[in-house]
Amino acid sequence: MAQYEKKSAKFYEFSNKVGSVKVGDMDFQLCDHVQKIHGIYFATAFYEGDIKADGKDASGVYYKKISNADLAFLPEDMLKEAKVQYDDMGQTDDMVARLLKTITQLNAQEYTRSVA
Protein backbone atom coordinates (compact mmCIF):
# COMPACT_ATOMS: atom_id res chain seq x y z
CA MET A 1 0.00 0.00 0.00
CA ALA A 2 1.33 3.43 -0.93
CA GLN A 3 2.26 5.80 1.87
CA TYR A 4 0.57 9.17 2.01
CA GLU A 5 2.77 12.24 2.12
CA LYS A 6 2.77 13.65 5.63
CA LYS A 7 1.61 17.25 5.74
CA SER A 8 1.28 19.65 8.63
CA ALA A 9 -2.21 20.45 9.93
CA LYS A 10 -1.79 23.93 8.44
CA PHE A 11 -1.78 22.35 4.97
CA TYR A 12 -5.46 21.42 5.45
CA GLU A 13 -6.66 24.58 7.23
CA PHE A 14 -7.66 26.32 4.04
CA SER A 15 -9.08 23.41 2.05
CA ASN A 16 -12.25 25.39 1.31
CA LYS A 17 -10.14 28.07 -0.43
CA VAL A 18 -7.94 25.83 -2.58
CA GLY A 19 -8.43 26.69 -6.23
CA SER A 20 -9.42 30.31 -5.59
CA VAL A 21 -8.17 32.50 -8.42
CA LYS A 22 -8.88 35.87 -9.95
CA VAL A 23 -9.01 36.34 -13.70
CA GLY A 24 -9.51 39.95 -14.66
CA ASP A 25 -12.18 41.22 -12.29
CA MET A 26 -13.86 37.82 -11.76
CA ASP A 27 -13.28 35.41 -8.86
CA PHE A 28 -13.38 31.68 -9.54
CA GLN A 29 -12.75 28.52 -7.56
CA LEU A 30 -11.20 25.92 -9.84
CA CYS A 31 -11.81 22.23 -9.53
CA ASP A 32 -9.76 19.38 -11.02
CA HIS A 33 -12.16 18.81 -13.89
CA VAL A 34 -12.04 19.67 -17.56
CA GLN A 35 -15.01 19.94 -19.88
CA LYS A 36 -15.14 19.54 -23.64
CA ILE A 37 -17.44 22.08 -25.30
CA HIS A 38 -17.75 22.18 -29.09
CA GLY A 39 -14.51 20.21 -29.43
CA ILE A 40 -12.42 22.43 -27.14
CA TYR A 41 -11.40 21.65 -23.55
CA PHE A 42 -11.99 24.13 -20.73
CA ALA A 43 -11.11 24.24 -17.03
CA THR A 44 -14.16 23.95 -14.78
CA ALA A 45 -14.69 26.43 -11.95
CA PHE A 46 -17.34 27.67 -9.57
CA TYR A 47 -18.11 31.36 -9.37
CA GLU A 48 -20.07 33.66 -7.11
CA GLY A 49 -21.56 37.06 -7.74
CA ASP A 50 -23.79 38.20 -10.53
CA ILE A 51 -25.47 35.20 -12.08
CA LYS A 52 -24.52 34.83 -15.71
CA ALA A 53 -26.89 33.55 -18.37
CA ASP A 54 -26.15 30.06 -19.65
CA GLY A 55 -23.88 30.28 -22.65
CA LYS A 56 -20.67 31.91 -23.81
CA ASP A 57 -19.72 35.48 -22.92
CA ALA A 58 -17.57 37.91 -24.92
CA SER A 59 -14.37 36.79 -23.14
CA GLY A 60 -14.84 33.16 -24.16
CA VAL A 61 -16.06 31.79 -20.81
CA TYR A 62 -19.03 29.45 -20.87
CA TYR A 63 -21.48 29.64 -17.96
CA LYS A 64 -23.96 27.01 -16.85
CA LYS A 65 -26.16 26.63 -13.78
CA ILE A 66 -26.44 23.00 -12.68
CA SER A 67 -28.66 22.45 -9.64
CA ASN A 68 -27.42 25.01 -7.12
CA ALA A 69 -23.95 25.30 -8.64
CA ASP A 70 -22.98 28.23 -10.82
CA LEU A 71 -20.27 26.88 -13.11
CA ALA A 72 -17.84 28.59 -15.43
CA PHE A 73 -15.70 26.90 -18.05
CA LEU A 74 -12.48 28.85 -18.54
CA PRO A 75 -10.55 28.75 -21.81
CA GLU A 76 -6.83 28.03 -21.83
CA ASP A 77 -5.75 31.63 -22.43
CA MET A 78 -7.74 32.90 -19.44
CA LEU A 79 -6.40 30.14 -17.19
CA LYS A 80 -2.88 31.32 -18.03
CA GLU A 81 -3.83 34.72 -16.55
CA ALA A 82 -5.23 33.29 -13.28
CA LYS A 83 -3.89 34.92 -10.12
CA VAL A 84 -3.87 32.77 -6.97
CA GLN A 85 -5.85 34.45 -4.17
CA TYR A 86 -4.59 32.69 -1.02
CA ASP A 87 -1.33 31.30 0.30
CA ASP A 88 -2.31 27.63 0.40
CA MET A 89 1.18 26.17 0.36
CA GLY A 90 1.20 25.91 -3.43
CA GLN A 91 -1.93 23.79 -3.80
CA THR A 92 -3.68 26.22 -6.15
CA ASP A 93 -0.49 26.79 -8.16
CA ASP A 94 -0.28 23.01 -8.61
CA MET A 95 -3.96 22.85 -9.62
CA VAL A 96 -3.54 25.58 -12.24
CA ALA A 97 -0.45 23.80 -13.62
CA ARG A 98 -2.33 20.46 -13.83
CA LEU A 99 -5.30 22.04 -15.57
CA LEU A 100 -3.16 24.01 -18.00
CA LYS A 101 -1.10 20.96 -18.93
CA THR A 102 -4.21 18.86 -19.40
CA ILE A 103 -6.25 21.26 -21.52
CA THR A 104 -3.20 22.36 -23.54
CA GLN A 105 -2.36 18.77 -24.44
CA LEU A 106 -5.97 17.80 -25.13
CA ASN A 107 -6.57 20.86 -27.29
CA ALA A 108 -3.34 20.23 -29.22
CA GLN A 109 -4.40 16.80 -30.40
CA GLU A 110 -7.54 14.98 -31.38
CA TYR A 111 -8.44 13.11 -28.22
CA THR A 112 -9.98 9.74 -28.84
CA ARG A 113 -11.28 7.24 -26.36
CA SER A 114 -11.05 3.54 -27.03
CA VAL A 115 -13.48 1.15 -25.46
CA ALA A 116 -12.28 -2.40 -24.93
C-alpha positions as CSV (number, residue, x, y, z in Angstrom):
1,M,0.0,0.0,0.0
2,A,1.3,3.4,-0.9
3,Q,2.3,5.8,1.9
4,Y,0.6,9.2,2.0
5,E,2.8,12.2,2.1
6,K,2.8,13.6,5.6
7,K,1.6,17.3,5.7
8,S,1.3,19.6,8.6
9,A,-2.2,20.4,9.9
10,K,-1.8,23.9,8.4
11,F,-1.8,22.3,5.0
12,Y,-5.5,21.4,5.4
13,E,-6.7,24.6,7.2
14,F,-7.7,26.3,4.0
15,S,-9.1,23.4,2.1
16,N,-12.2,25.4,1.3
17,K,-10.1,28.1,-0.4
18,V,-7.9,25.8,-2.6
19,G,-8.4,26.7,-6.2
20,S,-9.4,30.3,-5.6
21,V,-8.2,32.5,-8.4
22,K,-8.9,35.9,-10.0
23,V,-9.0,36.3,-13.7
24,G,-9.5,40.0,-14.7
25,D,-12.2,41.2,-12.3
26,M,-13.9,37.8,-11.8
27,D,-13.3,35.4,-8.9
28,F,-13.4,31.7,-9.5
29,Q,-12.8,28.5,-7.6
30,L,-11.2,25.9,-9.8
31,C,-11.8,22.2,-9.5
32,D,-9.8,19.4,-11.0
33,H,-12.2,18.8,-13.9
34,V,-12.0,19.7,-17.6
35,Q,-15.0,19.9,-19.9
36,K,-15.1,19.5,-23.6
37,I,-17.4,22.1,-25.3
38,H,-17.8,22.2,-29.1
39,G,-14.5,20.2,-29.4
40,I,-12.4,22.4,-27.1
41,Y,-11.4,21.6,-23.6
42,F,-12.0,24.1,-20.7
43,A,-11.1,24.2,-17.0
44,T,-14.2,24.0,-14.8
45,A,-14.7,26.4,-12.0
46,F,-17.3,27.7,-9.6
47,Y,-18.1,31.4,-9.4
48,E,-20.1,33.7,-7.1
49,G,-21.6,37.1,-7.7
50,D,-23.8,38.2,-10.5
51,I,-25.5,35.2,-12.1
52,K,-24.5,34.8,-15.7
53,A,-26.9,33.6,-18.4
54,D,-26.2,30.1,-19.7
55,G,-23.9,30.3,-22.7
56,K,-20.7,31.9,-23.8
57,D,-19.7,35.5,-22.9
58,A,-17.6,37.9,-24.9
59,S,-14.4,36.8,-23.1
60,G,-14.8,33.2,-24.2
61,V,-16.1,31.8,-20.8
62,Y,-19.0,29.4,-20.9
63,Y,-21.5,29.6,-18.0
64,K,-24.0,27.0,-16.9
65,K,-26.2,26.6,-13.8
66,I,-26.4,23.0,-12.7
67,S,-28.7,22.5,-9.6
68,N,-27.4,25.0,-7.1
69,A,-24.0,25.3,-8.6
70,D,-23.0,28.2,-10.8
71,L,-20.3,26.9,-13.1
72,A,-17.8,28.6,-15.4
73,F,-15.7,26.9,-18.1
74,L,-12.5,28.9,-18.5
75,P,-10.5,28.7,-21.8
76,E,-6.8,28.0,-21.8
77,D,-5.8,31.6,-22.4
78,M,-7.7,32.9,-19.4
79,L,-6.4,30.1,-17.2
80,K,-2.9,31.3,-18.0
81,E,-3.8,34.7,-16.5
82,A,-5.2,33.3,-13.3
83,K,-3.9,34.9,-10.1
84,V,-3.9,32.8,-7.0
85,Q,-5.9,34.4,-4.2
86,Y,-4.6,32.7,-1.0
87,D,-1.3,31.3,0.3
88,D,-2.3,27.6,0.4
89,M,1.2,26.2,0.4
90,G,1.2,25.9,-3.4
91,Q,-1.9,23.8,-3.8
92,T,-3.7,26.2,-6.2
93,D,-0.5,26.8,-8.2
94,D,-0.3,23.0,-8.6
95,M,-4.0,22.9,-9.6
96,V,-3.5,25.6,-12.2
97,A,-0.4,23.8,-13.6
98,R,-2.3,20.5,-13.8
99,L,-5.3,22.0,-15.6
100,L,-3.2,24.0,-18.0
101,K,-1.1,21.0,-18.9
102,T,-4.2,18.9,-19.4
103,I,-6.2,21.3,-21.5
104,T,-3.2,22.4,-23.5
105,Q,-2.4,18.8,-24.4
106,L,-6.0,17.8,-25.1
107,N,-6.6,20.9,-27.3
108,A,-3.3,20.2,-29.2
109,Q,-4.4,16.8,-30.4
110,E,-7.5,15.0,-31.4
111,Y,-8.4,13.1,-28.2
112,T,-10.0,9.7,-28.8
113,R,-11.3,7.2,-26.4
114,S,-11.0,3.5,-27.0
115,V,-13.5,1.1,-25.5
116,A,-12.3,-2.4,-24.9
